[in-house]
Amino acid sequence: MMPGLPQILIVLLIVLLFFGKRIPETMRSLGLGMNEFKKGLDGVDEKKDKEAVESEQKEKSDV
C-alpha cells in the first residue's frame, strides 16, 4: 500500500519536530561536501587536460 499525502505530511512534521535544529547544519555540511567533491572532479579534469597538452607538445617537438 502506498501512503497518502496526509501520512507523508505527518511523518515529515514529526521529523521536523525531532530533528529541526539539526537540519540546517546537516544541509550546510552536505553542501560543503558537494562543493569539495566538485572541486576534486575539476582538479582531475585539469590534470587530464594538462597531461594531454604536454603530450601534444612532446609529439610536436619530436617531429
N, CA, C and O atoms as a Tripos MOL2 file, in Angstrom:
@<TRIPOS>MOLECULE
protein
  252   251    63     0     0
PROTEIN
NO_CHARGES

@<TRIPOS>ATOM
      1 N           0.8140   -1.1810    0.0000 N.3       1 MET1
      2 CA          0.0000    0.0000    0.0000 C.3       1 MET1
      3 C           0.8660    1.2550    0.0000 C.2       1 MET1
      4 O           1.8420    1.3450    0.7440 O.2       1 MET1
      5 N           0.5140    2.1880   -0.8090 N.am      2 MET2
      6 CA          1.2300    3.4660   -0.8740 C.3       2 MET2
      7 C           0.6210    4.4270    0.1490 C.2       2 MET2
      8 O          -0.5990    4.5520    0.2450 O.2       2 MET2
      9 N           1.4870    5.1070    0.9130 N.am      3 PRO3
     10 CA          0.9450    6.0880    1.8630 C.3       3 PRO3
     11 C           0.4130    7.3010    1.1100 C.2       3 PRO3
     12 O           0.9350    7.6930    0.0660 O.2       3 PRO3
     13 N          -0.6080    7.8630    1.6550 N.am      4 GLY4
     14 CA         -1.2020    9.0430    1.0490 C.3       4 GLY4
     15 C          -0.4830   10.3050    1.4730 C.2       4 GLY4
     16 O           0.4210   10.2650    2.3070 O.2       4 GLY4
     17 N          -0.8800   11.4060    0.9070 N.am      5 LEU5
     18 CA         -0.2790   12.6940    1.2130 C.3       5 LEU5
     19 C          -0.4000   13.0630    2.6910 C.2       5 LEU5
     20 O           0.5740   13.5500    3.2640 O.2       5 LEU5
     21 N          -1.5400   12.8560    3.3250 N.am      6 PRO6
     22 CA         -1.6250   13.2080    4.7550 C.3       6 PRO6
     23 C          -0.6330   12.4210    5.6190 C.2       6 PRO6
     24 O          -0.0480   12.9830    6.5450 O.2       6 PRO6
     25 N          -0.4380   11.1470    5.3330 N.am      7 GLN7
     26 CA          0.5060   10.3390    6.1050 C.3       7 GLN7
     27 C           1.9320   10.8390    5.9130 C.2       7 GLN7
     28 O           2.7020   10.9070    6.8710 O.2       7 GLN7
     29 N           2.2850   11.1870    4.6870 N.am      8 ILE8
     30 CA          3.6280   11.6950    4.4030 C.3       8 ILE8
     31 C           3.8500   13.0180    5.1300 C.2       8 ILE8
     32 O           4.9190   13.2360    5.7000 O.2       8 ILE8
     33 N           2.8570   13.9000    5.1170 N.am      9 LEU9
     34 CA          2.9710   15.1820    5.8060 C.3       9 LEU9
     35 C           3.1290   15.0020    7.3120 C.2       9 LEU9
     36 O           3.9030   15.7190    7.9460 O.2       9 LEU9
     37 N           2.4020   14.0530    7.8850 N.am     10 ILE10
     38 CA          2.5190   13.7970    9.3260 C.3      10 ILE10
     39 C           3.9210   13.3080    9.6620 C.2      10 ILE10
     40 O           4.5130   13.7570   10.6430 O.2      10 ILE10
     41 N           4.4550   12.4030    8.8670 N.am     11 VAL11
     42 CA          5.8050   11.8920    9.1080 C.3      11 VAL11
     43 C           6.8260   13.0160    8.9780 C.2      11 VAL11
     44 O           7.7350   13.1130    9.8020 O.2      11 VAL11
     45 N           6.6980   13.8620    7.9680 N.am     12 LEU12
     46 CA          7.6170   14.9930    7.7980 C.3      12 LEU12
     47 C           7.5220   15.9670    8.9720 C.2      12 LEU12
     48 O           8.5380   16.5040    9.4140 O.2      12 LEU12
     49 N           6.3280   16.1940    9.4730 N.am     13 LEU13
     50 CA          6.1450   17.0750   10.6250 C.3      13 LEU13
     51 C           6.8450   16.4950   11.8640 C.2      13 LEU13
     52 O           7.4980   17.2280   12.6070 O.2      13 LEU13
     53 N           6.7100   15.1980   12.0820 N.am     14 ILE14
     54 CA          7.3730   14.5500   13.2170 C.3      14 ILE14
     55 C           8.8880   14.6340   13.0730 C.2      14 ILE14
     56 O           9.5950   14.8970   14.0470 O.2      14 ILE14
     57 N           9.3860   14.4110   11.8610 N.am     15 VAL15
     58 CA         10.8330   14.5100   11.6250 C.3      15 VAL15
     59 C          11.3080   15.9250   11.9100 C.2      15 VAL15
     60 O          12.3590   16.1070   12.5240 O.2      15 VAL15
     61 N          10.5630   16.9220   11.4800 N.am     16 LEU16
     62 CA         10.9300   18.3110   11.7430 C.3      16 LEU16
     63 C          10.9440   18.6230   13.2330 C.2      16 LEU16
     64 O          11.8110   19.3570   13.7080 O.2      16 LEU16
     65 N           9.9970   18.0730   13.9630 N.am     17 LEU17
     66 CA          9.9470   18.3200   15.4040 C.3      17 LEU17
     67 C          11.1580   17.7230   16.1130 C.2      17 LEU17
     68 O          11.7190   18.3470   17.0150 O.2      17 LEU17
     69 N          11.5640   16.5200   15.7120 N.am     18 PHE18
     70 CA         12.6850   15.8570   16.3740 C.3      18 PHE18
     71 C          14.0400   16.3650   15.9110 C.2      18 PHE18
     72 O          14.9580   16.5020   16.7190 O.2      18 PHE18
     73 N          14.1780   16.6480   14.6070 N.am     19 PHE19
     74 CA         15.4760   16.9770   14.0420 C.3      19 PHE19
     75 C          15.5390   18.3790   13.4640 C.2      19 PHE19
     76 O          16.4600   18.6770   12.7030 O.2      19 PHE19
     77 N          14.6120   19.2370   13.7900 N.am     20 GLY20
     78 CA         14.5050   20.5690   13.2050 C.3      20 GLY20
     79 C          15.7610   21.4090   13.3420 C.2      20 GLY20
     80 O          16.1440   22.1060   12.4020 O.2      20 GLY20
     81 N          16.4150   21.3540   14.5120 N.am     21 LYS21
     82 CA         17.6000   22.1830   14.7220 C.3      21 LYS21
     83 C          18.8200   21.6270   13.9940 C.2      21 LYS21
     84 O          19.7510   22.3720   13.6900 O.2      21 LYS21
     85 N          18.8250   20.3560   13.7200 N.am     22 ARG22
     86 CA         19.9800   19.7310   13.0670 C.3      22 ARG22
     87 C          19.9110   19.8130   11.5420 C.2      22 ARG22
     88 O          20.9340   19.6690   10.8730 O.2      22 ARG22
     89 N          18.7570   20.0360   11.0000 N.am     23 ILE23
     90 CA         18.5890   20.0260    9.5420 C.3      23 ILE23
     91 C          19.4460   21.0920    8.8560 C.2      23 ILE23
     92 O          20.1250   20.7580    7.8850 O.2      23 ILE23
     93 N          19.4560   22.3610    9.3000 N.am     24 PRO24
     94 CA         20.3100   23.3520    8.6260 C.3      24 PRO24
     95 C          21.7960   22.9900    8.6810 C.2      24 PRO24
     96 O          22.5210   23.1760    7.7030 O.2      24 PRO24
     97 N          22.2450   22.4740    9.8260 N.am     25 GLU25
     98 CA         23.6470   22.0690    9.9460 C.3      25 GLU25
     99 C          23.9630   20.9300    8.9920 C.2      25 GLU25
    100 O          25.0130   20.9160    8.3490 O.2      25 GLU25
    101 N          23.0490   19.9830    8.9060 N.am     26 THR26
    102 CA         23.2530   18.8380    8.0190 C.3      26 THR26
    103 C          23.2810   19.2800    6.5620 C.2      26 THR26
    104 O          24.1310   18.8320    5.7920 O.2      26 THR26
    105 N          22.3650   20.1470    6.1840 N.am     27 MET27
    106 CA         22.3230   20.6240    4.8020 C.3      27 MET27
    107 C          23.5730   21.4410    4.4670 C.2      27 MET27
    108 O          24.1010   21.3470    3.3580 O.2      27 MET27
    109 N          24.0420   22.2370    5.4210 N.am     28 ARG28
    110 CA         25.2510   23.0380    5.2150 C.3      28 ARG28
    111 C          26.4530   22.1270    4.9870 C.2      28 ARG28
    112 O          27.2410   22.3470    4.0670 O.2      28 ARG28
    113 N          26.5910   21.1040    5.8280 N.am     29 SER29
    114 CA         27.7300   20.1980    5.6760 C.3      29 SER29
    115 C          27.6060   19.3830    4.3930 C.2      29 SER29
    116 O          28.6140   19.0680    3.7620 O.2      29 SER29
    117 N          26.3870   19.0420    4.0050 N.am     30 LEU30
    118 CA         26.1810   18.3360    2.7480 C.3      30 LEU30
    119 C          26.5820   19.2180    1.5650 C.2      30 LEU30
    120 O          27.2160   18.7460    0.6210 O.2      30 LEU30
    121 N          26.2150   20.4930    1.6190 N.am     31 GLY31
    122 CA         26.5930   21.4260    0.5530 C.3      31 GLY31
    123 C          28.0890   21.6170    0.4650 C.2      31 GLY31
    124 O          28.6480   21.6550   -0.6310 O.2      31 GLY31
    125 N          28.7550   21.7410    1.6250 N.am     32 LEU32
    126 CA         30.2090   21.8800    1.6270 C.3      32 LEU32
    127 C          30.8710   20.6250    1.0540 C.2      32 LEU32
    128 O          31.8430   20.7110    0.3030 O.2      32 LEU32
    129 N          30.3400   19.4790    1.4130 N.am     33 GLY33
    130 CA         30.8830   18.2350    0.8840 C.3      33 GLY33
    131 C          30.7250   18.1320   -0.6230 C.2      33 GLY33
    132 O          31.6290   17.6730   -1.3200 O.2      33 GLY33
    133 N          29.5760   18.5580   -1.1210 N.am     34 MET34
    134 CA         29.3520   18.5340   -2.5670 C.3      34 MET34
    135 C          30.3070   19.4900   -3.2780 C.2      34 MET34
    136 O          30.8220   19.1660   -4.3480 O.2      34 MET34
    137 N          30.5500   20.6700   -2.6910 N.am     35 ASN35
    138 CA         31.4830   21.6270   -3.2860 C.3      35 ASN35
    139 C          32.8940   21.0510   -3.3380 C.2      35 ASN35
    140 O          33.5840   21.1960   -4.3480 O.2      35 ASN35
    141 N          33.3280   20.4030   -2.2660 N.am     36 GLU36
    142 CA         34.6560   19.7910   -2.2380 C.3      36 GLU36
    143 C          34.7510   18.6870   -3.2860 C.2      36 GLU36
    144 O          35.7760   18.5450   -3.9530 O.2      36 GLU36
    145 N          33.6920   17.9130   -3.4290 N.am     37 PHE37
    146 CA         33.6680   16.8450   -4.4250 C.3      37 PHE37
    147 C          33.8040   17.4160   -5.8330 C.2      37 PHE37
    148 O          34.5640   16.8970   -6.6500 O.2      37 PHE37
    149 N          33.0580   18.4910   -6.1110 N.am     38 LYS38
    150 CA         33.1390   19.1310   -7.4290 C.3      38 LYS38
    151 C          34.5300   19.6950   -7.6860 C.2      38 LYS38
    152 O          35.0540   19.5850   -8.7940 O.2      38 LYS38
    153 N          35.1370   20.3090   -6.6480 N.am     39 LYS39
    154 CA         36.4950   20.8210   -6.7980 C.3      39 LYS39
    155 C          37.4630   19.6880   -7.1090 C.2      39 LYS39
    156 O          38.3680   19.8410   -7.9300 O.2      39 LYS39
    157 N          37.2700   18.5600   -6.4570 N.am     40 GLY40
    158 CA         38.1170   17.3980   -6.7180 C.3      40 GLY40
    159 C          37.9590   16.9100   -8.1420 C.2      40 GLY40
    160 O          38.9440   16.5620   -8.7930 O.2      40 GLY40
    161 N          36.7250   16.8800   -8.6350 N.am     41 LEU41
    162 CA         36.4960   16.4550  -10.0140 C.3      41 LEU41
    163 C          37.1200   17.4420  -10.9920 C.2      41 LEU41
    164 O          37.6970   17.0290  -11.9980 O.2      41 LEU41
    165 N          37.0150   18.7320  -10.7130 N.am     42 ASP42
    166 CA         37.6170   19.7410  -11.5760 C.3      42 ASP42
    167 C          39.1340   19.5850  -11.5950 C.2      42 ASP42
    168 O          39.7680   19.7590  -12.6360 O.2      42 ASP42
    169 N          39.7130   19.2550  -10.4420 N.am     43 GLY43
    170 CA         41.1550   19.0410  -10.3740 C.3      43 GLY43
    171 C          41.5910   17.8730  -11.2370 C.2      43 GLY43
    172 O          42.6410   17.9320  -11.8770 O.2      43 GLY43
    173 N          40.7960   16.8110  -11.2630 N.am     44 VAL44
    174 CA         41.1070   15.6520  -12.0920 C.3      44 VAL44
    175 C          41.0270   16.0330  -13.5600 C.2      44 VAL44
    176 O          41.8820   15.6420  -14.3530 O.2      44 VAL44
    177 N          39.9910   16.8030  -13.9290 N.am     45 ASP45
    178 CA         39.8370   17.2360  -15.3170 C.3      45 ASP45
    179 C          41.0000   18.1230  -15.7400 C.2      45 ASP45
    180 O          41.5300   17.9710  -16.8400 O.2      45 ASP45
    181 N          41.4010   19.0530  -14.8680 N.am     46 GLU46
    182 CA         42.5200   19.9440  -15.1920 C.3      46 GLU46
    183 C          43.8080   19.1490  -15.3630 C.2      46 GLU46
    184 O          44.6180   19.4540  -16.2370 O.2      46 GLU46
    185 N          43.9960   18.1330  -14.5320 N.am     47 LYS47
    186 CA         45.2000   17.3070  -14.6190 C.3      47 LYS47
    187 C          45.2250   16.5510  -15.9430 C.2      47 LYS47
    188 O          46.2670   16.4660  -16.5940 O.2      47 LYS47
    189 N          44.0740   16.0030  -16.3430 N.am     48 LYS48
    190 CA         43.9980   15.2870  -17.6180 C.3      48 LYS48
    191 C          44.2690   16.2350  -18.7820 C.2      48 LYS48
    192 O          44.9930   15.8860  -19.7140 O.2      48 LYS48
    193 N          43.6860   17.4400  -18.7290 N.am     49 ASP49
    194 CA         43.9010   18.4230  -19.7890 C.3      49 ASP49
    195 C          45.3770   18.8110  -19.8700 C.2      49 ASP49
    196 O          45.9340   18.9260  -20.9620 O.2      49 ASP49
    197 N          46.0030   19.0100  -18.7210 N.am     50 LYS50
    198 CA         47.4120   19.3940  -18.6840 C.3      50 LYS50
    199 C          48.2790   18.2880  -19.2700 C.2      50 LYS50
    200 O          49.2130   18.5590  -20.0250 O.2      50 LYS50
    201 N          47.9680   17.0350  -18.9190 N.am     51 GLU51
    202 CA         48.7320   15.9150  -19.4590 C.3      51 GLU51
    203 C          48.5490   15.8050  -20.9630 C.2      51 GLU51
    204 O          49.5020   15.4920  -21.6760 O.2      51 GLU51
    205 N          47.3430   16.0570  -21.4600 N.am     52 ALA52
    206 CA         47.0840   15.9890  -22.9010 C.3      52 ALA52
    207 C          47.8780   17.0620  -23.6370 C.2      52 ALA52
    208 O          48.4550   16.7960  -24.6920 O.2      52 ALA52
    209 N          47.9100   18.2730  -23.0850 N.am     53 VAL53
    210 CA         48.6600   19.3690  -23.7130 C.3      53 VAL53
    211 C          50.1520   19.0390  -23.7210 C.2      53 VAL53
    212 O          50.8370   19.2520  -24.7220 O.2      53 VAL53
    213 N          50.6460   18.5210  -22.6050 N.am     54 GLU54
    214 CA         52.0690   18.1720  -22.5290 C.3      54 GLU54
    215 C          52.4330   17.0850  -23.5290 C.2      54 GLU54
    216 O          53.4950   17.1420  -24.1490 O.2      54 GLU54
    217 N          51.5570   16.0920  -23.6930 N.am     55 SER55
    218 CA         51.8570   15.0110  -24.6400 C.3      55 SER55
    219 C          51.8270   15.5410  -26.0740 C.2      55 SER55
    220 O          52.6300   15.1220  -26.9070 O.2      55 SER55
    221 N          50.8940   16.4700  -26.3660 N.am     56 GLU56
    222 CA         50.8480   17.0650  -27.7000 C.3      56 GLU56
    223 C          52.1050   17.8740  -27.9810 C.2      56 GLU56
    224 O          52.6530   17.8230  -29.0820 O.2      56 GLU56
    225 N          52.5590   18.6210  -26.9810 N.am     57 GLN57
    226 CA         53.7720   19.4250  -27.1640 C.3      57 GLN57
    227 C          54.9830   18.5230  -27.3580 C.2      57 GLN57
    228 O          55.8720   18.8320  -28.1510 O.2      57 GLN57
    229 N          55.0170   17.4180  -26.6420 N.am     58 LYS58
    230 CA         56.1240   16.4720  -26.7830 C.3      58 LYS58
    231 C          56.1350   15.8600  -28.1740 C.2      58 LYS58
    232 O          57.1960   15.7050  -28.7800 O.2      58 LYS58
    233 N          54.9460   15.5070  -28.6880 N.am     59 GLU59
    234 CA         54.8430   14.9410  -30.0330 C.3      59 GLU59
    235 C          55.3190   15.9470  -31.0890 C.2      59 GLU59
    236 O          56.0100   15.5850  -32.0410 O.2      59 GLU59
    237 N          54.9390   17.2090  -30.9040 N.am     60 LYS60
    238 CA         55.3490   18.2440  -31.8600 C.3      60 LYS60
    239 C          56.8550   18.4610  -31.8110 C.2      60 LYS60
    240 O          57.4880   18.6810  -32.8440 O.2      60 LYS60
    241 N          57.4290   18.3990  -30.6130 N.am     61 SER61
    242 CA         58.8710   18.6260  -30.5070 C.3      61 SER61
    243 C          59.6690   17.4480  -31.0560 C.2      61 SER61
    244 O          60.8090   17.6230  -31.4880 O.2      61 SER61
    245 N          59.0800   16.2440  -31.0450 N.am     62 ASP62
    246 CA         59.7560   15.0650  -31.6030 C.3      62 ASP62
    247 C          59.8120   15.1040  -33.1220 C.2      62 ASP62
    248 O          60.6960   14.4980  -33.7280 O.2      62 ASP62
    249 N          58.8710   15.8140  -33.7430 N.am     63 VAL63
    250 CA         58.7960   15.8590  -35.2110 C.3      63 VAL63
    251 C          59.7330   16.8270  -35.7860 C.2      63 VAL63
    252 O          59.7890   16.9820  -37.0060 O.2      63 VAL63
@<TRIPOS>BOND
     1     1     2 1
     2     2     3 1
     3     3     4 2
     4     3     5 am
     5     5     6 1
     6     6     7 1
     7     7     8 2
     8     7     9 am
     9     9    10 1
    10    10    11 1
    11    11    12 2
    12    11    13 am
    13    13    14 1
    14    14    15 1
    15    15    16 2
    16    15    17 am
    17    17    18 1
    18    18    19 1
    19    19    20 2
    20    19    21 am
    21    21    22 1
    22    22    23 1
    23    23    24 2
    24    23    25 am
    25    25    26 1
    26    26    27 1
    27    27    28 2
    28    27    29 am
    29    29    30 1
    30    30    31 1
    31    31    32 2
    32    31    33 am
    33    33    34 1
    34    34    35 1
    35    35    36 2
    36    35    37 am
    37    37    38 1
    38    38    39 1
    39    39    40 2
    40    39    41 am
    41    41    42 1
    42    42    43 1
    43    43    44 2
    44    43    45 am
    45    45    46 1
    46    46    47 1
    47    47    48 2
    48    47    49 am
    49    49    50 1
    50    50    51 1
    51    51    52 2
    52    51    53 am
    53    53    54 1
    54    54    55 1
    55    55    56 2
    56    55    57 am
    57    57    58 1
    58    58    59 1
    59    59    60 2
    60    59    61 am
    61    61    62 1
    62    62    63 1
    63    63    64 2
    64    63    65 am
    65    65    66 1
    66    66    67 1
    67    67    68 2
    68    67    69 am
    69    69    70 1
    70    70    71 1
    71    71    72 2
    72    71    73 am
    73    73    74 1
    74    74    75 1
    75    75    76 2
    76    75    77 am
    77    77    78 1
    78    78    79 1
    79    79    80 2
    80    79    81 am
    81    81    82 1
    82    82    83 1
    83    83    84 2
    84    83    85 am
    85    85    86 1
    86    86    87 1
    87    87    88 2
    88    87    89 am
    89    89    90 1
    90    90    91 1
    91    91    92 2
    92    91    93 am
    93    93    94 1
    94    94    95 1
    95    95    96 2
    96    95    97 am
    97    97    98 1
    98    98    99 1
    99    99   100 2
   100    99   101 am
   101   101   102 1
   102   102   103 1
   103   103   104 2
   104   103   105 am
   105   105   106 1
   106   106   107 1
   107   107   108 2
   108   107   109 am
   109   109   110 1
   110   110   111 1
   111   111   112 2
   112   111   113 am
   113   113   114 1
   114   114   115 1
   115   115   116 2
   116   115   117 am
   117   117   118 1
   118   118   119 1
   119   119   120 2
   120   119   121 am
   121   121   122 1
   122   122   123 1
   123   123   124 2
   124   123   125 am
   125   125   126 1
   126   126   127 1
   127   127   128 2
   128   127   129 am
   129   129   130 1
   130   130   131 1
   131   131   132 2
   132   131   133 am
   133   133   134 1
   134   134   135 1
   135   135   136 2
   136   135   137 am
   137   137   138 1
   138   138   139 1
   139   139   140 2
   140   139   141 am
   141   141   142 1
   142   142   143 1
   143   143   144 2
   144   143   145 am
   145   145   146 1
   146   146   147 1
   147   147   148 2
   148   147   149 am
   149   149   150 1
   150   150   151 1
   151   151   152 2
   152   151   153 am
   153   153   154 1
   154   154   155 1
   155   155   156 2
   156   155   157 am
   157   157   158 1
   158   158   159 1
   159   159   160 2
   160   159   161 am
   161   161   162 1
   162   162   163 1
   163   163   164 2
   164   163   165 am
   165   165   166 1
   166   166   167 1
   167   167   168 2
   168   167   169 am
   169   169   170 1
   170   170   171 1
   171   171   172 2
   172   171   173 am
   173   173   174 1
   174   174   175 1
   175   175   176 2
   176   175   177 am
   177   177   178 1
   178   178   179 1
   179   179   180 2
   180   179   181 am
   181   181   182 1
   182   182   183 1
   183   183   184 2
   184   183   185 am
   185   185   186 1
   186   186   187 1
   187   187   188 2
   188   187   189 am
   189   189   190 1
   190   190   191 1
   191   191   192 2
   192   191   193 am
   193   193   194 1
   194   194   195 1
   195   195   196 2
   196   195   197 am
   197   197   198 1
   198   198   199 1
   199   199   200 2
   200   199   201 am
   201   201   202 1
   202   202   203 1
   203   203   204 2
   204   203   205 am
   205   205   206 1
   206   206   207 1
   207   207   208 2
   208   207   209 am
   209   209   210 1
   210   210   211 1
   211   211   212 2
   212   211   213 am
   213   213   214 1
   214   214   215 1
   215   215   216 2
   216   215   217 am
   217   217   218 1
   218   218   219 1
   219   219   220 2
   220   219   221 am
   221   221   222 1
   222   222   223 1
   223   223   224 2
   224   223   225 am
   225   225   226 1
   226   226   227 1
   227   227   228 2
   228   227   229 am
   229   229   230 1
   230   230   231 1
   231   231   232 2
   232   231   233 am
   233   233   234 1
   234   234   235 1
   235   235   236 2
   236   235   237 am
   237   237   238 1
   238   238   239 1
   239   239   240 2
   240   239   241 am
   241   241   242 1
   242   242   243 1
   243   243   244 2
   244   243   245 am
   245   245   246 1
   246   246   247 1
   247   247   248 2
   248   247   249 am
   249   249   250 1
   250   250   251 1
   251   251   252 2
@<TRIPOS>SUBSTRUCTURE
     1 MET1         2 RESIDUE 1 A MET
     2 MET2         6 RESIDUE 1 A MET
     3 PRO3        10 RESIDUE 1 A PRO
     4 GLY4        14 RESIDUE 1 A GLY
     5 LEU5        18 RESIDUE 1 A LEU
     6 PRO6        22 RESIDUE 1 A PRO
     7 GLN7        26 RESIDUE 1 A GLN
     8 ILE8        30 RESIDUE 1 A ILE
     9 LEU9        34 RESIDUE 1 A LEU
    10 ILE10       38 RESIDUE 1 A ILE
    11 VAL11       42 RESIDUE 1 A VAL
    12 LEU12       46 RESIDUE 1 A LEU
    13 LEU13       50 RESIDUE 1 A LEU
    14 ILE14       54 RESIDUE 1 A ILE
    15 VAL15       58 RESIDUE 1 A VAL
    16 LEU16       62 RESIDUE 1 A LEU
    17 LEU17       66 RESIDUE 1 A LEU
    18 PHE18       70 RESIDUE 1 A PHE
    19 PHE19       74 RESIDUE 1 A PHE
    20 GLY20       78 RESIDUE 1 A GLY
    21 LYS21       82 RESIDUE 1 A LYS
    22 ARG22       86 RESIDUE 1 A ARG
    23 ILE23       90 RESIDUE 1 A ILE
    24 PRO24       94 RESIDUE 1 A PRO
    25 GLU25       98 RESIDUE 1 A GLU
    26 THR26      102 RESIDUE 1 A THR
    27 MET27      106 RESIDUE 1 A MET
    28 ARG28      110 RESIDUE 1 A ARG
    29 SER29      114 RESIDUE 1 A SER
    30 LEU30      118 RESIDUE 1 A LEU
    31 GLY31      122 RESIDUE 1 A GLY
    32 LEU32      126 RESIDUE 1 A LEU
    33 GLY33      130 RESIDUE 1 A GLY
    34 MET34      134 RESIDUE 1 A MET
    35 ASN35      138 RESIDUE 1 A ASN
    36 GLU36      142 RESIDUE 1 A GLU
    37 PHE37      146 RESIDUE 1 A PHE
    38 LYS38      150 RESIDUE 1 A LYS
    39 LYS39      154 RESIDUE 1 A LYS
    40 GLY40      158 RESIDUE 1 A GLY
    41 LEU41      162 RESIDUE 1 A LEU
    42 ASP42      166 RESIDUE 1 A ASP
    43 GLY43      170 RESIDUE 1 A GLY
    44 VAL44      174 RESIDUE 1 A VAL
    45 ASP45      178 RESIDUE 1 A ASP
    46 GLU46      182 RESIDUE 1 A GLU
    47 LYS47      186 RESIDUE 1 A LYS
    48 LYS48      190 RESIDUE 1 A LYS
    49 ASP49      194 RESIDUE 1 A ASP
    50 LYS50      198 RESIDUE 1 A LYS
    51 GLU51      202 RESIDUE 1 A GLU
    52 ALA52      206 RESIDUE 1 A ALA
    53 VAL53      210 RESIDUE 1 A VAL
    54 GLU54      214 RESIDUE 1 A GLU
    55 SER55      218 RESIDUE 1 A SER
    56 GLU56      222 RESIDUE 1 A GLU
    57 GLN57      226 RESIDUE 1 A GLN
    58 LYS58      230 RESIDUE 1 A LYS
    59 GLU59      234 RESIDUE 1 A GLU
    60 LYS60      238 RESIDUE 1 A LYS
    61 SER61      242 RESIDUE 1 A SER
    62 ASP62      246 RESIDUE 1 A ASP
    63 VAL63      250 RESIDUE 1 A VAL
